[in-house]
Amino acid sequence: MLDGIISFLRREAVLCIAFLCAAVSFAFVPFDAAQVAASIDARVIVLLFCLMAAVAGLKDCGLFSWCAAKLLARGGSVRIVAFILVMLPFFASMLVTNDVALIAFVPFAIMALGAAGRADLIVRVCVLQAIAANLGGMVTPVGNPQNLFIYTRFGIGLVDFFAALLPFALLTFVLLAAACLALGKGPVSVRIPFDETRIAKRRFAFHLTLFALCLLCVARVLPHEALLVVVLVALLAFDRKTFKRVDYGLLGTFVCFFVFSGNIAHIPAVADFLRGLMDIHPLLTSVAASQVISNVPAAVLLAGFTDNWHSLLLGVDLGGLGTPIASLASLIAFRLYMHTPGAQAGAFMKEFAAANVAGLAAMLGLYAILFVI
């Protein structure tokens, strides 16, 4: 029993912290059921649930592994193989979220580099994959949870959303490509057997349809209430096991932080302090908050104290770089790497710190050039 509780606390640390914050906040704000319900953004919760279900189904179909195996089939130089392994989560995260992209491609990278006899590159490639997923996912509203929340909360147009983030995505692509080029010219052969019959084509088509419906909802063509009904009925009728693949911890984290931020907004002293910080410099405040409480909670907490969605969006997305807890995706990459035989936590963290500090400095430098100078 005790072991199970400890395991849960470790696995869902952010959820537990979010629940504690929400619970403690009621010591300062009287409980009001109507106020609590009003503080929870149902559209964000519904979209997250439906997207996670559709993406989990696509992943289980074997689609991601098939794509990776095909891209690496011809091998090439170290540079080319590393570039492919890093760019897989960079582009995939734009559609299937940064967490899913890393869960799919970090183990594949470890396996591919091990098979190629280049285990010495695993740490660096995994770190680059984490950065690629974090900054690739910021390009689209569905690329990561904080994007979806801010996009929905502020009613941002798609053109404005893409325009705000595209320059940073382009810089990320250039920096990642340069990092891969620095790995050397030596030839490397990657041979990973993959049985194409493992791809469940009917299930793939089913979940691809659900994913397309989610995108229609994101684009505000389909109401989220209708999407929820369709997804629930479809999964109950054709693929019930997908319910087990949804990250309910993330959904619970959002609910708790919605409640917490709603309560905080009703504490004058705290609300005035946060609003003052966001008025002075919303981007730096968002980046700093992300380093301490992670970028998803930071987005939910700070959204109630500013109308400047542009700086908030950039702040929590760029704030995914930095400390290991700045983005939960980074912790996922670390945990996956630590399952590698001979894994060295110190080596990973050293590489991670250097790459993240350099990446964050470059992104803030670009921000200064575009919006300050």
SERO-4910 file (N, C-alpha, C, O; in steps of 0.05 Angstrom, whole numbers):
BEGIN
 pado doro    nc1    nc2    nc3   cac1   cac2   cac3    cc1    cc2    cc3    oc1    oc2    oc3
  Met    A     17    -24      0      0      0      0     17     25      0     14     43    -16
  Leu    A     37     26     19     54     49     21     71     52     -4     75     74    -14
  Asp    A     81     29    -15     97     30    -40     80     41    -63     91     56    -80
  Gly    A     55     33    -64     37     43    -85     33     73    -83     33     87   -104
  Ile    A     30     83    -59     26    112    -55     51    127    -63     50    148    -77
  Ile    A     74    117    -55    100    130    -62    104    130    -92    112    150   -104
  Ser    A     97    108   -105    100    106   -134     82    126   -148     90    139   -167
  Phe    A     57    129   -138     39    148   -150     49    177   -146     47    193   -165
  Leu    A     59    183   -123     69    210   -117     93    217   -136     95    239   -145
  Arg    A    110    197   -141    132    202   -159    123    205   -188    132    222   -203
  Arg    A    104    188   -196     94    188   -223     78    212   -230     79    223   -252
  Glu    A     62    221   -210     44    244   -215     51    267   -196     33    278   -183
  Ala    A     76    274   -195     85    295   -176     72    321   -182     63    335   -164
  Val    A     70    329   -208     58    354   -215     28    355   -208     18    375   -198
  Leu    A     14    333   -213    -14    331   -206    -18    335   -175    -35    349   -167
  Cys    A     -1    322   -160     -3    324   -131      2    352   -121    -11    362   -103
  Ile    A     22    366   -133     28    393   -126      5    411   -134     -3    430   -119
  Ala    A     -6    406   -157    -29    422   -167    -53    419   -148    -67    438   -141
  Phe    A    -58    394   -139    -80    389   -121    -76    402    -94    -94    414    -82
  Leu    A    -51    401    -85    -44    414    -59    -48    445    -61    -59    457    -43
  Cys    A    -39    456    -83    -43    485    -87    -72    493    -87    -80    512    -75
  Ala    A    -88    477   -102   -117    483   -103   -130    480    -75   -146    497    -67
  Ala    A   -122    459    -61   -134    454    -34   -126    477    -15   -143    487      0
  Val    A   -101    485    -15    -91    506      3   -104    533     -3   -109    549     15
  Ser    A   -109    537    -29   -121    563    -36   -148    568    -24   -157    590    -21
  Phe    A   -162    546    -17   -189    549     -5   -187    559     24   -207    566     36
  Ala    A   -163    559     35   -159    571     62   -161    601     61   -166    614     81
  Phe    A   -158    612     37   -159    641     34   -184    651     19   -190    675     20
  Val    A   -197    632      6   -221    639    -10   -244    620     -2   -240    596     -4
  Pro    A   -267    630      7   -289    612     14   -297    595    -10   -298    604    -33
  Phe    A   -304    570     -4   -312    552    -25   -338    560    -37   -358    565    -23
  Asp    A   -339    562    -64   -363    570    -78   -364    552   -103   -348    555   -121
  Ala    A   -383    533   -103   -385    513   -124   -388    527   -152   -376    518   -171
  Ala    A   -404    547   -153   -408    561   -178   -383    574   -188   -376    573   -212
  Gln    A   -368    586   -170   -342    599   -177   -322    579   -186   -307    583   -205
  Val    A   -321    556   -172   -302    534   -180   -309    524   -208   -291    521   -224
  Ala    A   -334    519   -213   -342    509   -239   -336    530   -261   -328    522   -283
  Ala    A   -340    555   -255   -334    576   -275   -305    579   -281   -297    587   -303
  Ser    A   -288    572   -262   -259    574   -266   -247    552   -284   -225    555   -294
  Ile    A   -262    530   -287   -252    508   -303   -260    512   -332   -284    514   -338
  Asp    A   -240    512   -350   -245    516   -379   -252    489   -391   -234    473   -397
  Ala    A   -278    483   -394   -287    457   -404   -277    452   -432   -271    429   -439
  Arg    A   -276    472   -449   -267    467   -476   -238    457   -478   -232    439   -493
  Val    A   -221    468   -461   -193    459   -460   -192    430   -451   -178    413   -463
  Ile    A   -207    423   -430   -206    396   -419   -217    376   -440   -205    355   -444
  Val    A   -239    383   -453   -250    365   -474   -231    362   -497   -226    339   -506
  Leu    A   -219    383   -507   -200    381   -529   -176    365   -522   -167    348   -537
  Leu    A   -165    369   -498   -142    353   -489   -149    323   -488   -133    307   -497
  Phe    A   -172    317   -476   -180    289   -474   -182    276   -502   -171    255   -507
  Cys    A   -196    289   -520   -201    278   -547   -175    276   -563   -171    256   -577
  Leu    A   -158    296   -561   -132    295   -575   -115    272   -564   -103    258   -580
  Met    A   -114    270   -538    -97    248   -526   -107    221   -534    -91    203   -539
  Ala    A   -133    217   -535   -145    192   -543   -138    185   -572   -130    163   -579
  Ala    A   -142    205   -590   -136    200   -618   -107    195   -623   -100    177   -638
  Val    A    -90    211   -611    -61    207   -615    -51    181   -603    -34    168   -615
  Ala    A    -62    173   -580    -54    147   -568    -61    124   -587    -46    105   -590
  Gly    A    -84    126   -600    -92    106   -619    -73    105   -643    -66     83   -652
  Leu    A    -66    128   -653    -47    129   -676    -20    117   -669     -8    103   -685
  Lys    A    -11    123   -644     15    112   -636     14     82   -633     32     68   -642
  Asp    A     -8     72   -622    -11     43   -619    -13     28   -646     -8      4   -647
  Cys    A    -21     42   -667    -23     30   -693      5     24   -705      7      9   -725
  Gly    A     26     34   -694     53     30   -704     62     50   -725     82     46   -738
  Leu    A     46     72   -728     52     91   -749     79    104   -745     95    107   -764
  Phe    A     85    113   -720    109    128   -715    134    111   -719    154    120   -731
  Ser    A    133     87   -710    156     69   -713    160     62   -743    183     60   -752
  Trp    A    139     59   -757    141     54   -786    155     77   -800    173     73   -817
  Cys    A    146    101   -794    158    125   -807    188    127   -801    204    132   -818
  Ala    A    195    123   -775    223    125   -767    240    104   -781    262    110   -790
  Ala    A    230     79   -782    245     58   -794    249     63   -824    271     58   -834
  Lys    A    229     73   -837    232     79   -866    253    101   -871    269     99   -889
  Leu    A    252    122   -854    271    144   -858    300    136   -853    318    147   -865
  Leu    A    304    117   -835    331    108   -829    340     84   -844    363     74   -841
  Ala    A    324     74   -862    329     49   -876    355     49   -891    369     29   -893
  Arg    A    362     72   -903    386     74   -920    411     82   -905    433     82   -916
  Gly    A    408     88   -879    432     96   -864    443    122   -874    429    140   -881
  Gly    A    470    124   -874    483    148   -883    505    156   -863    515    139   -849
  Ser    A    511    182   -863    532    191   -845    520    195   -817    496    195   -813
  Val    A    538    199   -797    528    205   -770    511    230   -770    490    231   -756
  Arg    A    519    250   -785    503    274   -786    475    270   -796    456    280   -784
  Ile    A    472    254   -817    446    249   -829    428    233   -809    405    240   -805
  Val    A    439    212   -798    423    196   -779    415    212   -755    392    211   -747
  Ala    A    433    228   -744    426    245   -721    405    266   -728    387    271   -713
  Phe    A    409    277   -752    389    297   -762    361    285   -763    342    298   -755
  Ile    A    359    261   -774    333    248   -777    321    242   -749    297    247   -745
  Leu    A    338    232   -731    328    225   -705    319    249   -689    300    248   -674
  Val    A    332    272   -693    325    297   -679    300    310   -692    283    321   -678
  Met    A    299    309   -718    277    323   -731    251    307   -730    229    319   -734
  Leu    A    252    282   -725    227    266   -722    210    278   -699    186    284   -705
  Pro    A    220    281   -675    202    294   -655    197    323   -660    176    334   -651
  Phe    A    215    337   -674    211    366   -680    186    369   -696    169    386   -689
  Phe    A    183    354   -717    159    357   -734    135    342   -724    112    351   -726
  Ala    A    139    319   -712    117    303   -701    103    318   -679     78    316   -676
  Ser    A    118    332   -662    106    346   -639     86    367   -648     69    375   -632
  Met    A     89    377   -672     70    398   -681     42    387   -684     23    403   -682
  Leu    A     39    361   -687     13    349   -690      5    331   -667    -19    329   -660
  Val    A     24    317   -654     17    297   -634     26    304   -606     26    287   -589
  Thr    A     34    329   -602     44    340   -576     72    331   -571     81    310   -580
  Asn    A     86    347   -556    115    342   -550    119    317   -533    138    303   -537
  Asp    A    101    312   -514    103    288   -497    102    263   -514    119    245   -511
  Val    A     82    261   -531     78    237   -547    102    233   -566    111    211   -570
  Ala    A    111    255   -578    133    253   -597    158    241   -583    172    225   -595
  Leu    A    163    249   -559    187    239   -544    182    210   -536    201    194   -538
  Ile    A    159    203   -527    153    176   -519    156    157   -543    165    134   -540
  Ala    A    150    167   -567    152    151   -591    181    149   -601    189    127   -610
  Phe    A    196    171   -600    221    172   -615    246    170   -598    268    164   -609
  Val    A    245    176   -572    269    173   -556    278    144   -554    301    138   -559
  Pro    A    259    126   -547    267     97   -547    277     88   -574    295     71   -576
  Phe    A    264     98   -595    273     90   -622    301     99   -628    317     85   -639
  Ala    A    308    124   -620    335    135   -624    356    118   -608    377    112   -619
  Ile    A    349    111   -584    367     95   -567    372     68   -581    395     58   -582
  Met    A    351     56   -591    353     30   -604    369     32   -630    386     16   -636
  Ala    A    364     54   -646    377     57   -671    407     62   -668    424     51   -682
  Leu    A    414     80   -649    443     86   -645    457     62   -633    481     58   -639
  Gly    A    444     47   -616    456     23   -605    461      2   -627    483    -10   -627
  Ala    A    442     -1   -645    445    -20   -667    467    -11   -686    480    -28   -699
  Ala    A    471     15   -688    492     26   -706    519     26   -693    539     34   -706
  Gly    A    521     19   -668    547     19   -654    556     47   -646    580     51   -642
  Arg    A    537     65   -644    544     93   -636    529    100   -610    516    121   -608
  Ala    A    532     84   -590    519     89   -564    530    114   -551    518    126   -534
  Asp    A    554    123   -560    567    147   -549    551    172   -556    555    193   -543
  Leu    A    533    170   -576    517    193   -584    490    195   -571    475    214   -575
  Ile    A    483    174   -556    455    173   -545    448    197   -528    427    208   -531
  Val    A    466    204   -509    460    226   -491    454    252   -507    433    265   -503
  Arg    A    472    259   -525    469    284   -539    444    284   -557    429    303   -558
  Val    A    439    262   -570    415    260   -588    390    261   -572    371    275   -580
  Cys    A    389    248   -549    365    249   -532    360    277   -522    337    286   -521
  Val    A    381    292   -514    378    319   -505    368    337   -528    350    353   -524
  Leu    A    379    333   -551    370    349   -575    341    342   -582    326    359   -590
  Gln    A    333    317   -578    306    309   -583    286    323   -564    265    332   -572
  Ala    A    295    326   -539    278    339   -519    274    368   -527    251    379   -525
  Ile    A    295    382   -535    293    410   -544    276    412   -569    260    430   -572
  Ala    A    280    393   -587    265    393   -613    235    390   -608    219    404   -620
  Ala    A    228    372   -590    199    368   -584    187    392   -570    165    400   -577
  Asn    A    202    404   -551    192    427   -537    187    451   -556    166    464   -555
  Leu    A    207    457   -573    205    480   -590    191    474   -616    181    493   -629
  Gly    A    191    449   -625    174    443   -648    145    443   -641    128    452   -657
  Gly    A    138    434   -617    111    433   -609     98    461   -605     74    463   -605
  Met    A    115    482   -603    104    508   -598     92    520   -624     79    541   -622
  Val    A     97    508   -647     88    520   -672     58    520   -676     47    538   -688
  Thr    A     45    499   -665     16    496   -670      0    496   -644     11    492   -623
  Pro    A    -26    502   -646    -42    502   -622    -43    475   -608    -47    473   -584
  Val    A    -40    453   -623    -42    426   -612    -14    414   -605    -12    391   -597
  Gly    A      7    430   -609     34    420   -605     41    415   -576     57    397   -571
  Asn    A     29    429   -558     33    424   -529      9    436   -514     -5    453   -524
  Pro    A      5    426   -489    -19    434   -474    -22    464   -469    -44    475   -471
  Gln    A      1    478   -463     -2    506   -457    -10    522   -481    -24    542   -479
  Asn    A     -2    513   -505    -10    526   -530    -40    524   -533    -54    544   -540
  Leu    A    -51    500   -529    -79    495   -533    -95    512   -513   -116    524   -520
  Phe    A    -85    514   -489    -99    530   -468   -100    560   -476   -121    572   -476
  Ile    A    -76    571   -483    -75    599   -490    -90    606   -515   -104    626   -517
  Tyr    A    -88    588   -535   -103    592   -560   -133    593   -555   -147    609   -567
  Thr    A   -143    575   -538   -171    574   -531   -179    597   -513   -200    610   -518
  Arg    A   -163    602   -493   -170    623   -473   -173    650   -485   -191    665   -478
  Phe    A   -155    657   -504   -154    684   -515   -167    686   -542   -169    708   -554
  Gly    A   -177    664   -553   -190    665   -579   -172    674   -601   -181    690   -618
  Ile    A   -147    665   -601   -128    674   -621   -134    662   -649   -142    639   -651
  Gly    A   -130    679   -670   -133    669   -697   -109    652   -705    -87    657   -695
  Leu    A   -113    633   -722    -91    615   -730    -68    630   -743    -45    624   -738
  Val    A    -74    649   -760    -53    664   -774    -36    680   -753    -12    679   -755
  Asp    A    -49    692   -734    -34    707   -714    -18    688   -697      5    695   -689
  Phe    A    -29    665   -691    -14    645   -675     11    636   -689     33    637   -677
  Phe    A      8    628   -714     32    619   -729     52    641   -732     76    636   -730
  Ala    A     43    665   -738     61    688   -742     78    694   -717    101    701   -719
  Ala    A     66    690   -694     80    696   -669    103    676   -664    124    684   -652
  Leu    A    100    652   -672    119    631   -665    137    621   -687    158    609   -682
  Leu    A    130    627   -712    146    617   -735    175    626   -734    192    609   -739
  Pro    A    182    651   -728    210    658   -727    227    642   -708    250    635   -713
  Phe    A    215    635   -685    229    620   -665    232    590   -673    252    577   -667
  Ala    A    212    580   -688    213    553   -698    235    551   -719    250    531   -720
  Leu    A    237    571   -736    258    571   -757    286    572   -744    304    557   -753
  Leu    A    290    589   -724    315    590   -710    322    563   -697    344    554   -697
  Thr    A    301    551   -685    305    524   -672    315    504   -693    333    489   -687
  Phe    A    302    504   -716    310    485   -737    339    489   -745    354    470   -748
  Val    A    347    514   -749    375    520   -756    395    511   -735    415    499   -741
  Leu    A    388    517   -709    406    510   -687    409    479   -684    430    469   -679
  Leu    A    386    465   -687    387    436   -684    402    424   -707    418    405   -703
  Ala    A    399    434   -731    414    424   -755    444    428   -751    460    411   -757
  Ala    A    451    452   -740    479    457   -735    491    438   -714    513    429   -717
  Ala    A    475    432   -693    484    414   -672    488    386   -684    507    372   -676
  Cys    A    471    378   -702    474    351   -714    499    351   -733    513    330   -734
  Leu    A    504    372   -747    527    373   -764    553    372   -749    573    362   -759
  Ala    A    552    381   -724    576    381   -707    583    353   -697    604    349   -684
  Leu    A    566    333   -702    571    306   -692    591    290   -708    600    269   -699
  Gly    A    598    300   -732    619    286   -748    609    276   -774    585    276   -780
  Lys    A    628    266   -791    622    258   -818    622    227   -821    614    217   -842
  Gly    A    631    213   -802    634    184   -805    609    169   -814    587    177   -807
  Pro    A    613    148   -831    590    132   -840    578    116   -817    592    108   -799
  Val    A    552    111   -819    539     94   -799    516     79   -813    502     89   -831
  Ser    A    513     54   -806    492     37   -818    472     30   -797    478     19   -776
  Val    A    447     35   -803    425     29   -785    406      9   -798    394     15   -819
  Arg    A    404    -14   -786    386    -35   -797    367    -43   -775    374    -58   -757
  Ile    A    342    -33   -777    322    -40   -758    299    -55   -772    284    -43   -787
  Pro    A    296    -81   -767    275    -96   -780    248    -86   -770    243    -81   -746
  Phe    A    230    -82   -789    203    -73   -782    182    -87   -799    184    -86   -824
  Asp    A    163   -100   -787    143   -115   -801    120    -96   -807    105    -88   -789
  Glu    A    116    -90   -833     95    -71   -840     67    -82   -834     48    -66   -831
  Thr    A     64   -108   -831     38   -119   -825     30   -111   -796      6   -115   -789
  Arg    A     49   -101   -780     42    -93   -753     25    -68   -753     13    -61   -732
  Ile    A     25    -53   -774      9    -29   -775    -21    -36   -778    -28    -48   -799
  Ala    A    -37    -30   -758    -65    -36   -759    -79    -14   -776    -86      7   -766
  Lys    A    -83    -20   -801    -92      0   -820   -121     10   -813   -126     34   -815
  Arg    A   -138     -8   -806   -166      1   -800   -166     18   -775   -180     38   -774
  Arg    A   -151     10   -755   -150     26   -730   -137     53   -735   -144     73   -724
  Phe    A   -117     53   -753   -104     78   -761   -124     97   -773   -125    120   -766
  Ala    A   -140     87   -792   -160    103   -805   -181    114   -785   -190    137   -787
  Phe    A   -188     97   -766   -208    105   -746   -197    128   -729   -211    148   -725
  His    A   -173    125   -719   -162    146   -701   -154    171   -717   -154    193   -706
  Leu    A   -146    167   -742   -140    190   -759   -165    207   -763   -164    232   -764
  Thr    A   -188    194   -766   -214    208   -768   -220    224   -743   -228    247   -744
  Leu    A   -216    211   -720   -220    225   -695   -201    249   -692   -209    271   -682
  Phe    A   -176    245   -700   -157    267   -699   -165    291   -717   -163    314   -709
  Ala    A   -176    284   -740   -185    305   -759   -208    321   -746   -210    345   -749
  Leu    A   -226    307   -732   -248    320   -719   -238    339   -697   -249    360   -692
  Cys    A   -217    330   -683   -205    347   -662   -194    372   -674   -197    394   -663
  Leu    A   -181    370   -697   -170    394   -711   -193    413   -719   -189    438   -718
  Leu    A   -215    402   -727   -238    419   -734   -248    434   -710   -257    457   -712
  Cys    A   -247    421   -687   -255    434   -662   -235    456   -654   -243    477   -646
  Val    A   -209    450   -658   -189    470   -652   -193    495   -670   -189    517   -661
  Ala    A   -200    490   -695   -205    512   -713   -232    525   -709   -240    543   -724
  Arg    A   -247    516   -689   -273    527   -681   -294    523   -702   -313    539   -705
  Val    A   -292    501   -717   -312    493   -737   -332    474   -723   -356    476   -729
  Leu    A   -322    457   -706   -339    437   -692   -341    444   -663   -320    448   -650
  Pro    A   -364    445   -651   -367    451   -622   -354    429   -605   -355    406   -612
  His    A   -342    437   -583   -328    417   -567   -348    397   -554   -340    374   -548
  Glu    A   -372    406   -549   -392    387   -538   -398    364   -558   -400    341   -551
  Ala    A   -401    372   -584   -406    351   -605   -382    333   -608   -385    309   -611
  Leu    A   -358    344   -607   -333    328   -609   -332    307   -586   -326    284   -591
  Leu    A   -338    316   -562   -337    297   -539   -356    274   -543   -349    251   -537
  Val    A   -380    280   -551   -400    259   -555   -391    239   -576   -393    215   -572
  Val    A   -381    250   -599   -372    232   -621   -349    215   -612   -349    191   -617
  Val    A   -329    226   -599   -306    211   -590   -313    190   -570   -304    167   -571
  Leu    A   -329    197   -550   -337    178   -529   -353    155   -541   -347    131   -535
  Val    A   -372    161   -558   -388    139   -571   -371    122   -589   -373     98   -588
  Ala    A   -353    134   -604   -336    119   -623   -317    100   -608   -314     77   -615
  Leu    A   -305    110   -586   -286     94   -571   -301     71   -556   -291     49   -555
  Leu    A   -324     77   -545   -340     57   -531   -349     35   -551   -351     11   -543
  Ala    A   -354     43   -575   -364     23   -595   -341      7   -608   -345    -16   -615
  Phe    A   -318     20   -613   -298      7   -629   -270      4   -617   -255    -13   -626
  Asp    A   -263     19   -596   -236     17   -586   -234     26   -557   -223     46   -550
  Arg    A   -247     10   -539   -248     18   -511   -221     18   -497   -218     33   -477
  Lys    A   -202      2   -506   -177      1   -492   -161     28   -494   -143     32   -479
  Thr    A   -169     45   -513   -156     71   -515   -161     88   -491   -145    106   -485
  Phe    A   -183     84   -477   -189     99   -453   -166     97   -433   -160    116   -418
  Lys    A   -153     74   -432   -132     69   -413   -106     84   -421    -88     87   -404
  Arg    A   -105     94   -445    -80    106   -455    -81    137   -452    -61    150   -457
  Val    A   -103    147   -443   -106    176   -439    -91    185   -413    -92    170   -393
  Asp    A    -77    207   -414    -63    217   -391    -82    233   -373    -84    257   -375
  Tyr    A    -96    218   -355   -115    231   -338   -101    249   -317   -113    268   -306
  Gly    A    -75    243   -311    -60    260   -293    -57    288   -304    -60    307   -288
  Leu    A    -53    291   -330    -50    318   -342    -77    332   -341    -78    356   -335
  Leu    A    -99    318   -346   -126    330   -345   -131    339   -316   -141    361   -312
  Gly    A   -124    322   -297   -128    330   -269   -111    354   -261   -120    371   -246
  Thr    A    -87    355   -272    -69    378   -266    -81    404   -276    -81    424   -262
  Phe    A    -93    403   -300   -106    427   -311   -129    435   -294   -132    459   -288
  Val    A   -146    416   -286   -169    423   -269   -160    436   -243   -171    456   -235
  Cys    A   -140    424   -230   -130    435   -205   -119    463   -208   -124    480   -191
  Phe    A   -103    467   -229    -92    494   -233   -113    514   -242   -110    538   -236
  Phe    A   -134    505   -256   -156    523   -262   -168    533   -236   -173    557   -232
  Val    A   -173    515   -217   -185    522   -192   -166    540   -176   -175    560   -165
  Phe    A   -141    533   -175   -121    548   -161   -119    577   -171   -119    596   -156
  Ser    A   -117    579   -198   -114    606   -209   -139    622   -206   -138    647   -202
  Gly    A   -162    609   -207   -187    623   -202   -189    633   -173   -198    656   -169
  Asn    A   -180    618   -154   -179    627   -126   -159    649   -122   -165    668   -107
  Ile    A   -136    646   -134   -115    667   -131   -125    694   -141   -119    715   -129
  Ala    A   -141    693   -162   -152    718   -174   -170    732   -154   -175    756   -157
  His    A   -180    718   -134   -198    730   -114   -183    737    -88   -196    744    -68
  Ile    A   -156    735    -88   -140    745    -65   -127    770    -74   -107    769    -89
  Pro    A   -136    793    -66   -127    819    -77    -97    823    -77    -85    832    -97
  Ala    A    -83    817    -54    -55    822    -52    -39    806    -72    -21    816    -86
  Val    A    -45    780    -74    -31    762    -93    -37    769   -121    -19    770   -138
  Ala    A    -63    774   -127    -71    781   -154    -57    807   -163    -48    809   -186
  Asp    A    -56    827   -145    -43    852   -153    -13    848   -158     -1    860   -176
  Phe    A      0    831   -142     29    825   -145     34    813   -173     52    821   -187
  Leu    A     18    792   -179     23    778   -205     15    796   -228     29    795   -249
  Arg    A     -6    811   -225    -14    829   -246      8    851   -251     13    859   -273
  Gly    A     20    859   -229     42    879   -232     66    868   -247     77    881   -264
  Leu    A     73    843   -241     95    830   -255     89    827   -284    106    831   -301
  Met    A     65    818   -290     57    815   -318     55    841   -333     59    842   -358
  Asp    A     49    863   -319     48    889   -332     76    899   -338     81    912   -359
  Ile    A     95    893   -320    123    903   -324    136    888   -347    147    901   -365
  His    A    136    861   -346    149    846   -367    136    818   -368    146    799   -355
  Pro    A    115    814   -383    101    789   -384    118    765   -394    115    743   -385
  Leu    A    136    771   -414    152    749   -424    171    738   -404    172    714   -399
  Leu    A    187    756   -391    206    747   -372    193    734   -347    203    715   -336
  Thr    A    170    745   -339    155    733   -317    146    705   -324    148    687   -307
  Ser    A    137    701   -348    128    675   -357    151    655   -359    148    632   -351
  Val    A    173    664   -369    197    647   -371    206    639   -343    212    616   -338
  Ala    A    208    658   -325    217    653   -298    198    634   -283    207    616   -269
  Ala    A    172    638   -286    153    621   -272    155    592   -283    151    573   -268
  Ser    A    160    589   -309    162    563   -321    186    547   -310    184    523   -307
  Gln    A    207    561   -303    230    548   -291    225    535   -265    238    515   -257
  Val    A    205    546   -250    199    537   -223    176    517   -222    177    497   -207
  Ile    A    154    523   -236    130    507   -234    123    493   -260    102    480   -262
  Ser    A    140    495   -281    135    483   -307    117    501   -324    101    517   -313
  Asn    A    120    499   -350    107    518   -367     76    515   -369     62    535   -374
  Val    A     66    491   -366     37    487   -367     23    501   -344      5    517   -348
  Pro    A     31    495   -319     19    509   -296     23    539   -298      6    555   -290
  Ala    A     47    548   -307     53    576   -309     33    590   -328     24    612   -322
  Ala    A     26    577   -350      7    588   -369    -20    592   -357    -33    613   -359
  Val    A    -29    571   -343    -56    572   -330    -56    594   -308    -76    609   -306
  Leu    A    -35    595   -292    -34    614   -270    -34    643   -279    -48    660   -269
  Leu    A    -17    648   -299    -12    676   -307    -32    687   -327    -34    711   -331
  Ala    A    -47    669   -340    -66    679   -361    -87    697   -349    -98    714   -363
  Gly    A    -94    693   -324   -114    710   -312   -105    738   -305   -121    754   -295
  Phe    A    -79    744   -309    -69    770   -300    -57    786   -323    -42    805   -318
  Thr    A    -64    779   -347    -54    795   -370    -73    791   -394    -86    771   -397
  Asp    A    -73    811   -411    -87    809   -437    -67    805   -460    -74    803   -483
  Asn    A    -41    805   -452    -20    803   -472    -14    774   -478      6    763   -468
  Trp    A    -31    762   -495    -27    733   -501     -1    728   -515     11    707   -512
  His    A      8    747   -531     32    743   -547     56    738   -529     71    719   -534
  Ser    A     60    755   -509     83    752   -492     80    728   -473    100    714   -468
  Leu    A     56    723   -464     51    699   -448     57    674   -463     70    656   -453
  Leu    A     47    672   -488     51    649   -505     81    644   -509     91    622   -506
  Leu    A     95    665   -517    124    662   -522    139    655   -496    158    639   -496
  Gly    A    130    668   -474    144    663   -449    142    634   -439    162    623   -431
  Val    A    118    623   -440    116    595   -430    127    575   -450    135    553   -442
  Asp    A    127    582   -476    138    563   -496    169    564   -495    182    543   -494
  Leu    A    180    588   -495    209    590   -493    218    582   -465    241    572   -461
  Gly    A    201    585   -445    207    577   -418    209    548   -414    217    538   -392
  Gly    A    201    532   -434    204    503   -433    234    495   -433    241    473   -426
  Leu    A    251    514   -442    280    510   -440    289    520   -413    277    538   -402
  Gly    A    310    508   -403    321    517   -378    325    494   -359    340    476   -364
  Thr    A    310    495   -336    313    474   -316    299    448   -326    282    449   -343
  Pro    A    305    425   -314    292    400   -322    262    401   -318    248    387   -332
  Ile    A    252    416   -298    223    417   -293    209    438   -309    185    441   -306
  Ala    A    224    454   -325    211    475   -340    190    464   -360    170    477   -366
  Ser    A    195    440   -369    176    426   -387    175    397   -379    196    384   -375
  Leu    A    150    387   -376    148    358   -368    159    340   -390    167    318   -385
  Ala    A    160    350   -415    171    334   -437    200    328   -432    210    307   -439
  Ser    A    215    347   -421    243    343   -415    247    320   -395    265    304   -397
  Leu    A    229    319   -375    231    298   -355    224    271   -367    235    250   -360
  Ile    A    206    271   -387    200    246   -401    224    236   -416    230    212   -415
  Ala    A    238    254   -430    262    246   -444    283    235   -425    296    215   -431
  Phe    A    286    247   -402    306    238   -382    298    210   -371    316    193   -369
  Arg    A    273    206   -365    264    180   -354    268    158   -375    277    136   -368
  Leu    A    262    164   -400    266    144   -421    296    138   -425    303    114   -429
  Tyr    A    313    158   -424    341    153   -426    352    136   -404    369    119   -408
  Met    A    341    140   -379    351    126   -356    345     96   -357    356     81   -340
  His    A    328     87   -375    323     59   -379    344     46   -397    343     22   -402
  Thr    A    362     62   -407    383     52   -425    405     38   -408    413     50   -388
  Pro    A    414     15   -416    436      2   -401    460     20   -400    469     31   -420
  Gly    A    471     24   -376    494     41   -373    488     71   -373    506     87   -375
  Ala    A    463     78   -369    455    106   -369    468    121   -346    471    110   -324
  Gln    A    477    145   -352    490    162   -332    475    188   -328    475    205   -346
  Ala    A    461    191   -306    445    215   -301    462    240   -302    453    261   -312
  Gly    A    486    239   -290    503    263   -290    510    272   -318    510    296   -323
  Ala    A    517    253   -335    524    260   -363    501    273   -377    504    292   -393
  Phe    A    477    262   -373    453    273   -386    448    301   -376    443    319   -392
  Met    A    449    305   -350    442    331   -339    463    353   -347    456    376   -352
  Lys    A    488    345   -349    509    363   -358    503    372   -387    505    396   -393
  Glu    A    498    353   -404    491    359   -432    466    375   -434    464    394   -450
  Phe    A    446    367   -418    420    381   -418    423    410   -410    412    428   -423
  Ala    A    438    415   -389    442    443   -379    455    460   -400    446    483   -405
  Ala    A    476    450   -412    491    466   -432    473    472   -456    473    495   -465
  Ala    A    459    452   -466    443    456   -490    419    475   -484    412    491   -501
  Asn    A    407    472   -461    383    488   -454    390    517   -449    376    535   -457
  Val    A    413    522   -435    421    549   -430    427    563   -457    419    586   -461
  Ala    A    442    549   -474    448    561   -500    423    566   -517    421    587   -529
  Gly    A    405    546   -516    380    549   -532    363    572   -521    352    588   -537
  Leu    A    360    574   -495    343    595   -484    356    623   -489    341    642   -495
  Ala    A    382    625   -487    396    650   -493    391    658   -522    386    682   -528
  Ala    A    393    639   -540    389    645   -569    360    654   -574    356    673   -589
  Met    A    340    641   -561    312    648   -565    307    676   -554    293    692   -566
  Leu    A    317    682   -530    313    708   -518    327    730   -534    318    753   -536
  Gly    A    350    723   -546    364    741   -563    347    748   -588    346    772   -596
  Leu    A    335    728   -600    318    733   -623    294    750   -615    286    768   -630
  Tyr    A    283    745   -591    260    761   -582    269    791   -579    254    809   -587
  Ala    A    292    795   -568    302    822   -565    305    836   -592    299    860   -595
  Ile    A    315    821   -611    319    833   -638    292    840   -651    290    861   -663
  Leu    A    273    822   -648    247    826   -661    229    846   -647    214    861   -660
  Phe    A    230    848   -621    210    863   -606    221    884   -587    205    901   -577
  Val    A    247    885   -582    258    904   -563    275    925   -577    272    949   -573
  Ile    A    295    915   -592    313    934   -605    300    950   -627    312    966   -640
***
